[in-house]
């Protein structure tokens, strides 16, 4: 699959925003992939290949992957990331796109719809929650309660923390820990998950905890009943990061939303069960979005 890349410029603080693109523009609705925190595309490895027949975009968040940290360090809220989605669509000359979000990307996709409803033709919300994800992380609010203390210590010795994470995260030991805590070892190849650990190791710890705090305080619960576009919710039955109850509640609150719950899948369902995830997403977009909208404003062809 051939890919191209570009840089949008944030209207908020002038920060450059890296994004990749692929596919041909045409009658099929474009898609835009919204990562989870700390991610720069590892979870979309199989889905991107299966969506190669349509135009797609994959931005890297501020301070993630090939996007530099923001010029204004405070600009890392869910609202900021949602506005960045609109900037990338502008730069790519795409009028509307289906937003596919994983984990924190669910919140980004929902907020982008709230703030820029005319730019979103559909929502695919994968293994995420619409609000306060830290309150139900692994079934308790412990992470939300500890985060201020964690953030305080990181701000005291950020360089030390960064050196430690860059040394320890991209290792087989970290992979083994992940498979004991969340990832389904029998369903995931190490080569599929290691890019996540490698990407996490490159992120500044101060930016990471600031973004985590922003995600923890964000809520789109009030938006759900007002969503008027086709929506698919995907849940992992054994997701410990965003338990499936959150997905079920979200799907029930969104008018005419569809729900796919994958047996035995964890938070990394898109690389654990790519066949069922990808086929469901492809079918949903083809059935409920393609042909209803063109996806690209006439005259905005590159």
Residue frames relative to the residue before (quaternion, step in Angstrom):
aa qw qx qy qz dx dy dz
X 1.0000 0.0000 0.0000 0.0000 0.00 0.00 0.00
X 0.3269 -0.7545 0.5381 0.1850 3.58 -0.70 1.08
X 0.0853 -0.7913 0.6045 0.0341 3.54 -0.99 0.87
X 0.1789 -0.7306 0.6463 0.1288 3.50 -1.31 0.50
X 0.1767 -0.7870 0.5775 0.1266 3.56 -1.22 0.13
X 0.0276 -0.7919 0.6100 0.0002 3.51 -1.28 0.44
X 0.3297 -0.7101 0.5773 0.2318 3.54 -1.35 -0.04
X 0.2075 -0.7194 0.6498 0.1311 3.52 -0.94 0.97
X 0.3023 -0.7277 0.5793 0.2083 3.58 -1.27 0.23
X 0.4463 -0.7101 0.4823 0.2530 3.54 -0.73 1.10
X 0.3786 -0.7112 0.5478 0.2255 3.54 -1.01 0.85
X 0.5680 0.6141 -0.3712 0.4030 3.57 1.28 -0.22
X 0.8343 -0.0336 0.0805 0.5444 3.58 0.77 -1.06
X 0.5721 -0.6303 0.3675 0.3746 3.58 1.26 0.25
X 0.3919 0.7271 -0.4835 0.2899 3.61 1.22 0.21
X 0.4150 -0.6763 0.5391 0.2825 3.62 -1.03 0.73
X 0.1623 -0.7911 0.5885 0.0388 3.56 -1.02 0.91
X 0.2697 -0.7889 0.5347 0.1383 3.56 -0.41 1.23
X 0.0939 0.7792 -0.6192 0.0244 3.57 -1.13 0.66
X 0.3226 -0.7018 0.6031 0.1990 3.51 -1.30 0.57
X 0.0773 -0.7752 0.6224 0.0756 3.56 -1.25 0.44
X 0.0302 -0.7851 0.6186 0.0081 3.55 -1.24 0.49
X 0.7454 0.4496 -0.2917 0.3963 3.54 -1.34 0.18
X 0.5066 -0.6392 0.5042 0.2837 3.49 -1.42 0.20
X 0.4453 -0.6588 0.5347 0.2861 3.54 -1.10 0.72
X 0.2243 0.7735 -0.5662 0.1755 3.54 -0.98 0.81
X 0.8062 -0.2828 0.2065 0.4770 3.55 -1.17 -0.61
X 0.6269 0.5490 -0.3480 0.4295 3.59 1.13 -0.52
X 0.5543 -0.6343 0.4320 0.3222 3.55 -1.06 0.83
X 0.4392 -0.6687 0.5248 0.2908 3.61 -0.95 0.80
X 0.2266 -0.7497 0.6042 0.1468 3.55 -1.28 0.42
X 0.1057 -0.7559 0.6406 0.0842 3.55 -1.28 0.48
X 0.2865 -0.7894 0.5307 0.1145 3.55 -0.78 1.12
X 0.1348 -0.7854 0.6026 0.0427 3.57 -0.84 1.06
X 0.3421 -0.7856 0.4896 0.1614 3.57 -0.49 1.24
X 0.5094 -0.5504 0.5408 0.3809 3.47 -1.43 -0.04
X 0.6676 -0.4797 0.3621 0.4394 3.57 -1.25 0.19
X 0.8027 0.2618 -0.2190 0.4890 3.54 -1.01 0.87
X 0.6584 0.5298 -0.2921 0.4478 3.59 1.27 -0.11
X 0.0608 -0.7833 0.6149 0.0680 3.55 -1.19 0.53
X 0.8520 -0.2397 0.0534 0.4625 3.52 0.85 1.05
X 0.4378 0.7275 -0.4649 0.2508 3.61 1.18 -0.21
X 0.6914 0.5152 -0.2916 0.4141 3.59 0.94 -0.88
X 0.6708 0.4985 -0.2861 0.4687 3.60 1.27 -0.38
X 0.2949 0.8076 -0.4853 0.1591 3.62 1.25 0.05
X 0.7573 0.3649 -0.2096 0.4994 3.59 0.79 -0.95
X 0.6409 0.5430 -0.3371 0.4252 3.59 0.96 -0.80
X 0.6245 0.5423 -0.3515 0.4387 3.60 0.94 -0.79
X 0.6575 0.5012 -0.3149 0.4661 3.58 0.92 -0.83
X 0.7017 0.4651 -0.2702 0.4672 3.57 0.99 -0.80
X 0.6912 0.4105 -0.2772 0.5262 3.60 1.27 -0.21
X 0.3191 0.7940 -0.4690 0.2185 3.57 1.25 0.36
X 0.6388 0.5495 -0.3286 0.4265 3.59 1.21 -0.36
X 0.7219 0.3285 -0.2427 0.5586 3.60 1.26 0.18
X 0.5880 -0.5705 0.4265 0.3831 3.58 -1.21 0.39
X 0.0090 0.8240 -0.5646 0.0463 3.56 -0.86 0.97
X 0.1946 -0.7615 0.6121 0.0869 3.51 -1.29 0.56
X 0.0164 -0.7797 0.6259 0.0078 3.55 -1.09 0.75
X 0.1301 -0.8029 0.5785 0.0613 3.61 -0.23 1.23
X 0.3278 -0.6767 0.6134 0.2415 3.53 -1.32 0.43
X 0.4785 -0.6798 0.4748 0.2889 3.58 -0.84 0.96
X 0.6911 -0.4479 0.3810 0.4203 3.52 -1.36 0.23
X 0.8394 0.1295 -0.1241 0.5131 3.57 -0.76 1.06
X 0.6313 0.5009 -0.3268 0.4938 3.58 1.29 0.22
X 0.8501 0.1191 -0.0713 0.5079 3.57 -1.11 0.66
X 0.8046 -0.2551 0.2160 0.4909 3.57 -0.77 -1.09
X 0.5440 0.5524 -0.4295 0.4630 3.58 1.23 0.41
X 0.4145 -0.7239 0.4978 0.2376 3.58 -0.73 1.05
X 0.6392 -0.4841 0.4026 0.4417 3.59 -1.23 0.26
X 0.5829 -0.6175 0.3925 0.3532 3.60 -1.05 0.69
X 0.5718 -0.5864 0.4448 0.3624 3.54 -1.16 0.58
X 0.7230 0.2638 -0.1848 0.6112 3.57 1.17 -0.62
X 0.3616 -0.7823 0.4612 0.2110 3.63 -0.27 1.23
X 0.6200 0.5568 -0.3446 0.4321 3.59 1.21 -0.40
X 0.6236 0.5728 -0.3294 0.4178 3.58 1.24 -0.40
X 0.4452 0.6708 -0.4795 0.3492 3.57 0.52 1.19
X 0.3691 0.7298 -0.4994 0.2861 3.58 1.12 0.55
X 0.6616 -0.4707 0.3890 0.4352 3.57 -1.30 0.18
X 0.6265 0.5374 -0.3329 0.4560 3.58 1.05 -0.73
X 0.6368 0.5213 -0.3234 0.4671 3.59 1.01 -0.80
X 0.6761 0.4884 -0.2951 0.4660 3.58 0.91 -0.91
X 0.6234 0.5310 -0.3357 0.4655 3.58 1.09 -0.67
X 0.6512 0.4907 -0.3155 0.4854 3.59 1.01 -0.75
X 0.5996 0.5535 -0.3549 0.4563 3.59 1.12 -0.61
X 0.5821 0.5678 -0.3701 0.4492 3.60 1.09 -0.66
X 0.6675 0.4938 -0.3015 0.4687 3.58 0.90 -0.91
X 0.6287 0.5327 -0.3349 0.4569 3.61 1.04 -0.74
X 0.6536 0.5010 -0.3141 0.4724 3.58 0.98 -0.81
X 0.6299 0.5175 -0.3343 0.4730 3.60 0.98 -0.77
X 0.6347 0.5254 -0.3274 0.4626 3.58 0.99 -0.80
X 0.6951 0.4844 -0.2852 0.4481 3.56 0.81 -1.02
X 0.7051 0.4415 -0.2559 0.4924 3.58 1.07 -0.74
X 0.4010 -0.7418 0.4489 0.2955 3.59 1.33 0.01
X 0.4365 0.6526 -0.4812 0.3898 3.54 0.98 0.96
X 0.4009 -0.7361 0.5004 0.2169 3.53 -0.79 1.06
X 0.8018 -0.0483 0.0922 0.5885 3.58 0.73 -1.13
X 0.0381 -0.7962 0.6037 0.0090 3.55 -1.15 0.61
X 0.4757 -0.5898 0.5596 0.3357 3.52 -1.35 0.34
X 0.2184 -0.7775 0.5769 0.1225 3.59 -0.69 1.05
X 0.0970 -0.7815 0.6162 0.0107 3.56 -0.76 1.14
X 0.0070 -0.8407 0.5390 -0.0514 3.57 -0.37 1.23
X 0.1575 -0.7654 0.6185 0.0827 3.54 -1.12 0.77
X 0.8434 0.0678 -0.0692 0.5285 3.57 -0.98 0.89
X 0.8211 -0.0174 0.0291 0.5697 3.64 -0.58 -1.03
X 0.5592 0.6163 -0.3810 0.4029 3.57 1.20 -0.47
X 0.5345 0.5913 -0.4052 0.4478 3.59 1.24 -0.34
X 0.6677 0.4852 -0.2962 0.4805 3.58 0.93 -0.88
X 0.6390 0.5228 -0.3274 0.4595 3.58 0.99 -0.82
X 0.6621 0.5064 -0.3092 0.4578 3.59 0.92 -0.89
X 0.6606 0.5007 -0.3093 0.4661 3.58 0.92 -0.87
X 0.6780 0.4824 -0.3004 0.4662 3.60 0.91 -0.87
X 0.6074 0.5379 -0.3541 0.4651 3.58 1.08 -0.65
X 0.6437 0.4993 -0.3249 0.4805 3.59 1.03 -0.73
X 0.6317 0.5297 -0.3412 0.4516 3.61 0.98 -0.76
X 0.7721 0.3950 -0.1875 0.4612 3.56 0.82 -1.06
X 0.7985 0.1502 -0.0523 0.5806 3.57 1.14 -0.63
X 0.0172 -0.8715 0.4896 0.0236 3.62 0.76 1.00
X 0.6570 0.5227 -0.3181 0.4405 3.58 1.08 -0.63
X 0.6478 0.5166 -0.3197 0.4596 3.62 1.27 -0.13
X 0.7017 0.4530 -0.2392 0.4951 3.59 1.27 -0.24
X 0.1959 -0.8107 0.5456 0.0819 3.58 -0.65 1.14
X 0.7972 -0.0611 0.0421 0.5991 3.58 1.22 -0.35
X 0.2637 -0.7568 0.5801 0.1457 3.56 -1.28 0.39
X 0.0382 -0.7400 0.6709 0.0287 3.54 -1.09 0.85
X 0.0798 -0.8405 0.5344 -0.0405 3.55 -0.31 1.33
X 0.0593 -0.8588 0.5057 -0.0572 3.55 -0.17 1.38
X 0.8615 -0.1060 0.0630 0.4926 3.58 -0.82 1.07
X 0.5711 0.5708 -0.3950 0.4382 3.54 0.78 1.04
X 0.3449 -0.7062 0.5774 0.2214 3.52 -1.37 0.02
X 0.4985 -0.6767 0.4467 0.3067 3.60 -1.06 0.59
X 0.8161 0.1073 -0.0177 0.5676 3.58 1.20 -0.36
X 0.8907 0.0405 0.0078 0.4528 3.53 -1.36 0.47
X 0.0383 0.8549 -0.5170 0.0180 3.63 0.72 0.98
X 0.6120 0.5735 -0.3657 0.4035 3.61 1.10 -0.50
X 0.5931 0.5977 -0.3648 0.3974 3.60 1.18 -0.43
X 0.7751 0.2795 -0.1576 0.5443 3.57 1.19 -0.46
X 0.3185 0.7596 -0.5030 0.2618 3.59 1.26 0.36
X 0.8311 -0.0795 -0.0187 0.5501 3.56 -0.58 1.24
X 0.7270 -0.5109 0.2297 0.3971 3.54 1.02 0.92
X 0.7681 0.2683 -0.1913 0.5490 3.60 1.20 0.23
X 0.5178 -0.6353 0.4789 0.3144 3.56 -1.34 0.15
X 0.2864 0.8071 -0.4832 0.1818 3.60 1.24 0.27
X 0.6650 0.5024 -0.3184 0.4516 3.59 0.88 -0.89
X 0.6361 0.5190 -0.3335 0.4635 3.59 0.96 -0.80
X 0.6754 0.4997 -0.2903 0.4582 3.59 0.96 -0.84
X 0.7241 0.4441 -0.2442 0.4678 3.60 1.02 -0.78
X 0.5225 0.6980 -0.4042 0.2766 3.58 1.12 -0.57
X 0.6393 0.5149 -0.3645 0.4396 3.69 0.83 -0.73
X 0.6567 0.4927 -0.3150 0.4763 3.60 1.00 -0.76
X 0.6308 0.5242 -0.3290 0.4680 3.58 0.98 -0.84
X 0.6673 0.5083 -0.2985 0.4553 3.55 0.91 -0.95
X 0.6261 0.5497 -0.3293 0.4444 3.58 1.01 -0.81
X 0.6936 0.4666 -0.2802 0.4719 3.60 0.89 -0.91
X 0.6317 0.5257 -0.3417 0.4559 3.59 1.00 -0.72
X 0.6681 0.4999 -0.3058 0.4585 3.58 0.96 -0.82
X 0.6134 0.5468 -0.3523 0.4480 3.59 1.17 -0.40
X 0.8169 0.0774 0.0005 0.5716 3.58 0.91 -0.89
X 0.0129 0.8605 -0.5093 -0.0027 3.63 0.73 0.96
X 0.6555 0.5259 -0.3275 0.4318 3.59 0.94 -0.80
X 0.6265 0.5235 -0.3313 0.4730 3.56 1.06 -0.73
X 0.6572 0.5065 -0.3063 0.4666 3.58 0.90 -0.94
X 0.6568 0.5168 -0.3159 0.4492 3.58 0.92 -0.87
X 0.6530 0.5098 -0.3205 0.4593 3.59 0.95 -0.83
X 0.6563 0.5130 -0.3118 0.4571 3.58 0.96 -0.86
X 0.6875 0.4770 -0.3002 0.4579 3.60 0.82 -0.94
X 0.6598 0.5062 -0.3200 0.4540 3.61 0.99 -0.74
X 0.6597 0.4909 -0.3030 0.4816 3.55 1.20 -0.49
X 0.7974 0.3740 -0.1636 0.4444 3.57 0.82 -1.02
X 0.6391 0.5841 -0.3527 0.3550 3.60 0.93 -0.80
X 0.7724 0.3622 -0.2393 0.4636 3.65 0.67 -0.93
X 0.4658 0.6710 -0.4376 0.3759 3.58 0.84 1.02
X 0.6265 -0.5305 0.4119 0.3955 3.55 -1.26 0.36
X 0.5767 0.5829 -0.3799 0.4282 3.61 1.12 -0.58
X 0.6584 0.4992 -0.3079 0.4716 3.59 0.94 -0.88
X 0.6161 0.5351 -0.3409 0.4669 3.57 1.07 -0.72
X 0.6534 0.5128 -0.3172 0.4578 3.58 0.92 -0.87
X 0.6316 0.5185 -0.3283 0.4737 3.59 1.02 -0.79
X 0.6530 0.5264 -0.3136 0.4451 3.60 0.93 -0.91
X 0.6774 0.4895 -0.3023 0.4584 3.58 0.97 -0.80
X 0.6478 0.4954 -0.3257 0.4784 3.58 1.16 -0.42
X 0.7225 0.4467 -0.2438 0.4680 3.57 1.10 -0.69
X 0.8503 0.0263 0.0551 0.5227 3.62 0.88 -0.88
X 0.7403 0.4472 -0.2574 0.4309 3.57 0.52 -1.20
X 0.4079 -0.7075 0.5257 0.2380 3.57 -1.01 0.87
X 0.3756 -0.7739 0.4694 0.1989 3.56 -0.20 1.35
X 0.6989 0.4932 -0.2816 0.4347 3.58 0.90 -0.90
X 0.7251 0.4265 -0.2354 0.4868 3.59 1.26 -0.31
X 0.7432 0.3854 -0.1950 0.5110 3.60 1.21 -0.39
X 0.3431 -0.7069 0.5821 0.2090 3.54 -0.97 0.91
X 0.5655 -0.6021 0.4269 0.3681 3.63 -0.94 0.74
X 0.6459 0.5394 -0.3252 0.4314 3.60 1.00 -0.77
X 0.6326 0.5177 -0.3334 0.4697 3.61 1.22 -0.37
X 0.7516 0.4081 -0.2097 0.4739 3.57 1.08 -0.73
X 0.5679 0.6294 -0.3882 0.3613 3.61 1.06 -0.60
X 0.6024 0.5547 -0.3883 0.4227 3.68 0.95 -0.60
X 0.5943 0.5503 -0.3709 0.4543 3.60 1.12 -0.55
X 0.6795 0.4837 -0.2895 0.4696 3.59 0.86 -0.96
X 0.6435 0.5187 -0.3178 0.4646 3.58 1.02 -0.79
X 0.6622 0.4989 -0.3005 0.4714 3.59 1.00 -0.80
X 0.6330 0.5331 -0.3230 0.4591 3.56 0.99 -0.83
X 0.6458 0.5479 -0.3225 0.4227 3.58 0.98 -0.84
X 0.6862 0.4974 -0.2837 0.4487 3.58 1.12 -0.58
X 0.6032 0.5925 -0.3534 0.4003 3.60 1.20 -0.33
X 0.4874 -0.6470 0.5003 0.3058 3.57 -0.97 0.85
X 0.5004 -0.6965 0.4294 0.2830 3.57 -0.76 1.07
X 0.6190 0.5469 -0.3505 0.4414 3.61 1.08 -0.65
X 0.6516 0.4962 -0.3091 0.4833 3.57 0.99 -0.84
X 0.6437 0.5438 -0.3299 0.4255 3.57 0.93 -0.89
X 0.7239 0.4254 -0.2734 0.4693 3.61 0.73 -0.95
X 0.5941 0.5462 -0.3707 0.4597 3.61 1.12 -0.53
X 0.6735 0.4758 -0.2886 0.4864 3.57 0.97 -0.85
X 0.6253 0.5309 -0.3360 0.4629 3.58 1.04 -0.76
X 0.6454 0.5132 -0.3141 0.4705 3.57 0.99 -0.81
X 0.6433 0.5205 -0.3169 0.4635 3.58 1.00 -0.83
X 0.6509 0.4986 -0.3133 0.4791 3.58 0.98 -0.83
X 0.6563 0.5400 -0.3117 0.4249 3.57 0.99 -0.83
X 0.7314 0.4155 -0.2356 0.4868 3.58 1.06 -0.67
X 0.5753 0.6233 -0.3678 0.3811 3.60 1.25 -0.27
X 0.0048 -0.7872 0.6166 0.0070 3.55 -1.16 0.64
X 0.0768 -0.7638 0.6394 0.0439 3.53 -1.08 0.88
X 0.2570 0.8022 -0.5062 0.1849 3.59 1.20 0.40
X 0.6672 0.5214 -0.3045 0.4362 3.57 0.98 -0.86
X 0.6351 0.5595 -0.3194 0.4261 3.58 1.21 -0.55
X 0.5664 0.6787 -0.3787 0.2741 3.57 0.99 -0.87
X 0.7095 0.4537 -0.3056 0.4443 3.68 0.73 -0.86
X 0.6893 0.4881 -0.2744 0.4597 3.59 1.22 -0.40
X 0.4497 0.6895 -0.4604 0.3321 3.61 1.25 0.03
X 0.1217 -0.8334 0.5391 0.0027 3.56 -0.71 1.13
X 0.6178 0.5160 -0.3542 0.4760 3.59 1.20 0.39
X 0.6443 -0.5214 0.3692 0.4204 3.62 -1.15 0.43
X 0.0285 -0.8108 0.5826 -0.0478 3.56 -0.88 1.02
X 0.0985 -0.7583 0.6434 0.0365 3.52 -1.05 0.93
X 0.1392 -0.7701 0.6193 0.0637 3.57 -0.93 0.97
X 0.1061 -0.7890 0.6046 0.0271 3.58 -0.88 1.01
X 0.0451 -0.8121 0.5815 -0.0185 3.57 -0.79 1.04
X 0.3159 -0.7030 0.5992 0.2169 3.53 -1.25 0.54
X 0.5022 -0.6902 0.4307 0.2931 3.58 -0.70 1.06
X 0.7828 0.2742 -0.1391 0.5410 3.59 1.09 -0.71
X 0.2703 0.7665 -0.5242 0.2542 3.56 1.11 0.75
X 0.1968 -0.8064 0.5508 0.0870 3.58 -0.55 1.17
X 0.6242 0.5496 -0.3443 0.4356 3.59 1.17 -0.45
X 0.7600 0.0054 -0.0101 0.6498 3.58 0.98 -0.87
X 0.3122 -0.8026 0.4765 0.1771 3.58 0.08 1.30
X 0.6213 -0.6051 0.3520 0.3520 3.59 -1.03 0.78
X 0.5262 0.6222 -0.4183 0.4013 3.61 1.16 -0.40
X 0.6226 0.5423 -0.3440 0.4472 3.59 1.06 -0.73
X 0.6649 0.4928 -0.3011 0.4737 3.58 1.00 -0.81
X 0.6361 0.5264 -0.3333 0.4551 3.58 0.97 -0.83
X 0.6651 0.5001 -0.2990 0.4670 3.58 0.92 -0.90
X 0.6431 0.5226 -0.3195 0.4596 3.57 1.01 -0.83
X 0.6696 0.4964 -0.3007 0.4635 3.58 0.87 -0.91
X 0.6567 0.5163 -0.3126 0.4522 3.59 1.00 -0.79
X 0.6899 0.4920 -0.2795 0.4515 3.58 1.10 -0.67
X 0.6735 0.4772 -0.2933 0.4823 3.61 1.18 -0.47
X 0.4750 -0.6935 0.4533 0.2966 3.62 -0.65 1.02
X 0.8714 0.0180 -0.0573 0.4868 3.56 -0.93 1.05
X 0.3308 0.7378 -0.5227 0.2704 3.61 1.11 0.55
X 0.3112 -0.7163 0.5940 0.1929 3.54 -1.23 0.62
X 0.1840 -0.7917 0.5776 0.0753 3.57 -1.11 0.73
X 0.0634 -0.7493 0.6585 0.0304 3.53 -1.02 0.94
X 0.0453 -0.7789 0.6254 0.0102 3.57 -0.74 1.07
X 0.2340 -0.8137 0.5251 0.0861 3.55 -0.58 1.20
X 0.4159 -0.7233 0.4898 0.2528 3.60 -0.59 1.09
X 0.8679 0.1348 -0.1180 0.4634 3.55 -1.16 0.82
X 0.5365 0.6255 -0.4137 0.3870 3.63 1.21 0.17
X 0.3305 -0.7374 0.5597 0.1833 3.57 -1.15 0.70
X 0.7875 -0.2895 0.2353 0.4906 3.55 -1.25 -0.51
X 0.7067 0.4184 -0.2534 0.5112 3.59 1.19 -0.43
X 0.0889 0.8558 -0.5023 0.0863 3.57 1.08 0.76
X 0.6570 0.5350 -0.3522 0.3976 3.68 0.87 -0.74
X 0.7330 0.3357 -0.2532 0.5346 3.63 1.15 -0.35
X 0.5932 0.5477 -0.3711 0.4587 3.58 1.27 -0.09
X 0.7948 0.0940 -0.0027 0.5995 3.54 0.98 -0.95
X 0.0022 0.8658 -0.5002 -0.0108 3.62 0.73 1.01
X 0.6125 0.5773 -0.3683 0.3949 3.59 0.97 -0.71
X 0.7269 0.4231 -0.2582 0.4754 3.58 0.74 -1.01
X 0.6319 0.5258 -0.3368 0.4591 3.60 1.03 -0.76
X 0.7167 0.4653 -0.2657 0.4465 3.58 0.73 -1.06
X 0.6663 0.4972 -0.3175 0.4561 3.60 0.91 -0.83
X 0.6399 0.5189 -0.3272 0.4628 3.58 1.03 -0.73
X 0.6629 0.4958 -0.3030 0.4721 3.58 0.95 -0.88
X 0.6471 0.5171 -0.3188 0.4607 3.59 0.91 -0.87
X 0.6708 0.4995 -0.2941 0.4626 3.57 0.90 -0.94
X 0.6464 0.5331 -0.3144 0.4463 3.57 0.96 -0.90
X 0.6902 0.4705 -0.2942 0.4645 3.59 0.81 -0.96
X 0.6615 0.5086 -0.3110 0.4551 3.59 0.92 -0.88
X 0.7219 0.4745 -0.2448 0.4402 3.57 0.92 -0.95
X 0.8296 0.2777 -0.1117 0.4714 3.57 0.87 -0.90
X 0.7706 0.3397 -0.1882 0.5053 3.61 1.20 -0.29
X 0.6563 0.4989 -0.3272 0.4618 3.64 0.78 -0.93
X 0.7934 0.2994 -0.2309 0.4770 3.53 -1.00 0.83
X 0.6452 0.4918 -0.3252 0.4860 3.58 1.21 -0.39
X 0.7773 0.0927 -0.0479 0.6204 3.52 1.11 -0.77
X 0.4998 -0.6523 0.4738 0.3166 3.56 -1.16 0.49
X 0.3923 -0.7594 0.4477 0.2626 3.59 1.15 -0.55
X 0.7824 0.1976 -0.1157 0.5792 3.59 1.14 -0.50
X 0.4570 -0.6889 0.4892 0.2780 3.56 -0.80 0.97
X 0.5199 -0.6324 0.4565 0.3483 3.63 -0.86 0.85
X 0.7722 0.3157 -0.2524 0.4902 3.54 -0.92 0.93
X 0.6682 0.4780 -0.3042 0.4822 3.59 1.24 -0.27
X 0.3518 0.7230 -0.5138 0.2991 3.57 0.90 0.88
X 0.3178 -0.7313 0.5668 0.2072 3.56 -0.95 0.88
